[in-house]
Amino acid sequence: MSAPPGVCRYCGITAAEIERSNSLGWQDKRRNCCTKSSCYKQEAATVRRLADAAREQRRKLTPAEVHAKIRGLKPKKGRAA
């Protein structure tokens, strides 16, 4: 979900509404996520999911996974011990 700066990508609250509020602010420098608890949780889940995907890409393949890739097979889920 992409939103212009000054609009929360989860709930749609604008910068003007946040300025009028005493309890809300921006969670990030780009001003794309407000500090409502539901928006904060969604943003944290997104960041965690992206970090996990990046970590998965960086890990080394097991010999069985390399062999499966060479043969064009789908690698099995579990890693070899």
HELIX and SHEET records of a PDB file:
HELIX    1   1 ALA A   15  ARG A   20  1                                   6    
HELIX    2   2 SER A   37  ARG A   58  1                                  22    
HELIX    3   3 PRO A   63  ARG A   71  1                                   9    
END                                                                             
